[in-house]
């Protein structure tokens, strides 16, 4: 799973040292969200983790809205690469 995340992140980078572009940040947040989701399935009463998960989902949604507004082609590429649904 870690290799898949690295490959995905590498395909979205603009250059070798890119860590701040919206696409890379969305990929990082998606990796965190997936890990937290697995954790929450095993630990249903971990409310601190639940809060962090919801914060990460909200932050990813903000980045997706920004990317959709500014660069539609990159937005579509990110959705396709990460397997996310479109914003409504």
Legacy VTK file of the C-alpha trace (Angstrom):
# vtk DataFile Version 3.0
C-alpha trace
ASCII
DATASET POLYDATA
POINTS 88 float
0.000 0.000 0.000
2.876 2.358 0.745
4.398 1.744 -2.692
1.088 2.510 -4.387
0.815 5.773 -2.448
4.367 6.767 -3.401
3.748 5.972 -7.062
0.520 7.965 -7.037
2.176 10.918 -5.358
5.122 10.760 -7.768
2.819 10.828 -10.786
1.114 13.996 -9.525
4.289 15.946 -8.695
5.181 18.947 -10.811
8.924 18.510 -10.131
11.185 16.345 -7.931
10.906 18.429 -4.773
7.200 19.228 -5.096
5.438 18.870 -1.742
3.152 21.874 -1.761
1.058 21.677 -4.901
-2.623 20.986 -4.412
-2.486 17.637 -6.214
0.319 16.323 -3.993
-1.393 17.557 -0.837
-4.623 15.841 -1.912
-2.683 12.607 -2.460
-1.086 12.893 1.001
-4.444 13.547 2.638
-5.998 10.617 0.785
-3.283 8.310 2.129
-3.886 9.576 5.678
-7.650 9.212 5.277
-7.304 5.621 4.102
-5.082 4.729 7.072
-7.425 6.412 9.541
-10.422 4.666 7.990
-8.820 1.264 8.554
-7.992 2.267 12.132
-11.551 3.449 12.763
-12.995 0.167 11.514
-11.016 -1.640 14.204
-11.401 0.985 16.963
-14.924 2.317 16.744
-14.755 4.328 19.975
-11.562 6.245 19.187
-13.184 9.666 19.020
-9.924 11.610 18.747
-9.083 9.645 15.620
-12.605 10.242 14.312
-12.156 13.981 14.726
-8.819 13.879 12.888
-10.381 11.825 10.105
-13.201 14.343 9.652
-10.723 17.243 9.652
-8.634 15.567 6.960
-11.710 14.867 4.824
-12.782 18.513 5.102
-9.294 19.756 4.237
-9.096 17.456 1.199
-12.491 18.722 0.072
-11.224 22.324 0.252
-8.180 21.438 -1.841
-10.383 19.655 -4.384
-12.709 22.655 -4.658
-9.722 24.947 -5.186
-8.212 22.658 -7.809
-11.551 22.321 -9.614
-11.895 26.099 -9.715
-8.343 26.833 -10.892
-7.208 23.869 -13.027
-9.954 21.562 -14.281
-7.586 19.276 -16.197
-5.415 18.647 -13.137
-8.568 18.149 -11.048
-9.799 15.424 -13.399
-6.355 13.790 -13.377
-6.303 13.740 -9.560
-9.790 12.221 -9.380
-8.873 9.545 -11.896
-5.524 8.758 -10.269
-6.840 8.543 -6.722
-10.194 6.997 -7.599
-12.229 9.728 -5.926
-15.778 10.813 -6.717
-16.571 14.203 -8.166
-17.641 17.044 -5.908
-21.309 17.821 -6.200
LINES 1 89
88 0 1 2 3 4 5 6 7 8 9 10 11 12 13 14 15 16 17 18 19 20 21 22 23 24 25 26 27 28 29 30 31 32 33 34 35 36 37 38 39 40 41 42 43 44 45 46 47 48 49 50 51 52 53 54 55 56 57 58 59 60 61 62 63 64 65 66 67 68 69 70 71 72 73 74 75 76 77 78 79 80 81 82 83 84 85 86 87
